[in-house]
Amino acid sequence: EGQGKYYCGVGYNHMGDIAREIVEKHLDLCLDAGINHEGINAEVAKGQWEFQIFGKGSKKAADEMWVARYLLNRVCEKYGVDVDYHCKPLGDSDWNGSGMHANFSTTYLREKGGKAYFEALMKAFSEHCEEHIAVYGPDNHMRLTGLHETQSIDKFSYGVADRGASVRVPHSFVKDDKYQGYLEDRRPNSQGDPYQIASRILKTISLVPTP
């Protein structure tokens, strides 16, 4: 069965009549609670949805993610459904898993950056791949297979706009060869602890001296 009809899909046949109501109610509750909820979209599998939280500072981002999860569970109670946070909710099938992609940057990366620093940063991420995977959520071996827009769990790669890389580099980051902005670690999964994920990313960044 083709995957394309669900991703960012519209229409009753594709989306049903409950899921969008739930995620939009969740969005409103997050905003009312002061959580910086930045958007939603239907994902690759039917019933699979994504929401984005932007928190300025790792602790704030993790705090808001935990509260957002709580609010989502409470909303779902009212509709008689449960949230499946497992990173491979449809098991060993030809469907994407569920991630919790972590966008990250530092003041230096945004204001200075540079190709040499970026490459040193990616080298550090590669050298500490196992430590990252250890805190990026349970059962990630089921999701990070090298298929379905993932890199294999035992490999590290990065690339511009590469959804199959460990770290995706936005076009804006390499614009005019500045290598400035934010990066996206695509390995954390939907069950991950955002505090542990942020802590590991920051620890690896701290190993790389700024010129």
C-alpha positions in Angstrom: 0.0 0.0 0.0 1.4 3.4 -1.0 2.6 5.7 1.8 2.1 9.0 0.0 -1.6 9.4 0.6 -1.2 9.8 4.4 1.9 12.1 4.7 0.5 15.6 5.1 -2.8 14.1 3.9 -6.2 15.6 3.8 -9.7 14.1 3.3 -11.8 11.6 5.3 -10.6 8.6 3.3 -7.1 9.2 4.3 -7.3 10.9 7.7 -10.5 9.6 9.3 -12.6 11.9 11.5 -10.9 11.8 14.9 -7.2 12.1 14.5 -7.0 15.7 13.2 -9.5 16.8 15.9 -7.3 15.4 18.6 -4.0 16.9 17.3 -5.6 20.3 16.8 -7.1 20.2 20.3 -3.7 19.3 21.6 -2.1 22.2 19.7 -4.6 24.6 21.3 -4.0 23.2 24.8 -0.3 23.5 24.4 -0.5 27.2 23.3 -2.9 27.9 26.2 -0.3 26.4 28.6 2.4 28.6 27.2 4.2 25.8 25.3 5.8 26.9 22.1 4.0 24.4 19.9 5.0 25.3 16.3 3.0 23.0 14.1 1.5 19.6 13.2 1.4 17.3 10.2 0.1 13.9 9.4 2.9 11.4 8.9 3.7 8.5 6.7 1.4 5.9 8.3 -2.3 6.3 8.8 -2.9 7.6 12.3 0.7 8.7 12.7 1.1 12.4 13.5 3.9 14.8 14.3 4.0 17.9 16.4 6.9 20.3 16.9 8.0 22.0 20.1 10.6 24.8 20.0 12.1 25.6 23.4 14.9 28.1 23.6 17.4 26.3 25.9 17.7 22.6 26.3 16.0 22.4 29.7 13.0 24.5 28.5 12.7 22.3 25.4 12.7 19.1 27.5 10.2 20.5 30.0 7.8 21.6 27.3 8.1 18.2 25.6 7.2 16.3 28.7 4.2 18.6 29.4 3.1 18.3 25.8 3.1 14.5 26.0 1.0 14.7 29.2 -1.5 17.0 27.5 -1.7 14.7 24.5 -2.5 11.7 26.8 -5.2 13.6 28.6 -6.8 14.7 25.3 -6.8 11.2 24.0 -8.6 10.0 27.2 -11.6 12.0 26.2 -11.7 10.4 22.8 -11.3 6.8 24.1 -8.0 6.3 22.4 -4.4 5.7 23.5 -1.1 7.2 22.2 1.3 4.6 20.9 4.7 6.1 21.5 6.6 3.0 20.3 9.3 3.9 17.8 8.0 1.2 15.4 4.3 1.0 16.1 3.5 -1.1 13.0 6.3 -3.6 13.8 8.6 -5.1 11.1 6.6 -3.7 8.2 7.2 -1.4 5.2 6.1 1.7 7.2 8.2 4.4 8.8 8.8 4.4 12.5 8.3 7.3 14.9 11.1 9.6 15.8 11.7 12.6 18.0 14.1 14.5 15.7 16.2 16.9 17.7 17.0 20.3 16.2 20.0 21.9 18.0 22.3 24.8 17.8 24.5 27.0 19.9 25.3 30.7 19.9 28.6 29.9 18.3 27.0 27.7 15.6 24.5 30.3 14.8 26.8 33.4 14.8 30.2 32.0 13.8 30.0 28.4 12.6 32.3 27.6 9.6 33.0 24.5 7.7 36.0 23.5 9.8 34.1 23.7 13.1 31.1 21.9 11.5 33.3 19.0 10.3 34.9 18.7 13.7 31.5 18.6 15.3 30.4 15.8 13.0 33.6 13.9 13.7 32.8 14.1 17.5 29.2 12.9 16.9 30.6 10.0 14.8 33.1 9.0 17.5 30.4 9.0 20.2 27.7 7.3 18.2 27.2 4.5 20.7 26.8 6.9 23.6 24.1 8.8 21.7 22.2 5.7 20.7 22.2 4.5 24.3 20.0 7.4 25.3 18.0 8.0 22.1 15.1 5.8 23.1 14.4 2.0 23.5 14.0 -0.4 20.7 15.8 2.0 18.3 17.3 -1.0 16.5 13.8 -1.7 15.1 13.6 1.8 13.6 17.2 2.7 12.6 17.6 0.1 9.9 18.9 2.2 7.0 15.4 2.0 5.5 12.3 4.3 5.8 14.3 7.5 6.0 16.8 6.4 8.6 20.5 5.6 8.8 21.5 2.2 10.2 21.9 2.2 14.0 25.6 1.2 13.8 26.5 3.9 11.3 26.8 7.7 11.3 26.3 10.0 8.4 25.3 13.6 7.6 24.1 15.3 4.5 22.3 18.4 3.2 18.5 17.8 3.2 19.2 14.0 3.6 16.3 12.4 5.4 18.3 9.1 5.5 21.2 10.6 7.4 21.9 10.5 11.1 22.2 14.3 11.0 20.3 16.3 8.4 21.9 19.6 7.4 19.4 22.2 6.3 20.0 24.1 3.0 20.0 27.3 5.1 23.0 26.0 7.1 25.3 25.7 4.1 24.0 28.8 2.2 26.9 30.9 0.9 29.2 28.3 2.5 28.7 29.9 5.9 27.9 26.7 7.8 25.8 28.6 10.3 22.5 27.8 12.0 21.0 24.7 13.4 21.3 20.9 12.7 18.8 18.1 13.0 19.8 14.8 14.8 17.2 12.3 13.3 18.2 9.4 15.5 16.2 10.1 18.8 13.0 8.2 18.8 9.5 8.9 20.0 10.0 7.1 23.3 13.2 9.0 24.2 13.8 11.0 27.3 14.3 14.6 26.1 16.5 15.5 29.0 18.9 12.6 28.3 18.9 13.4 24.6 19.6 17.1 25.1 22.3 16.3 27.7 24.1 13.9 25.3 24.0 16.3 22.4 25.4 19.1 24.6 28.1 16.9 26.0 29.3 16.0 22.6 29.2 19.6 21.4 31.3 20.6 24.5 34.1 18.3 23.4 34.7 20.4 20.3 36.8 23.5 21.0 35.6 26.7 19.3 38.4 28.4 17.2 
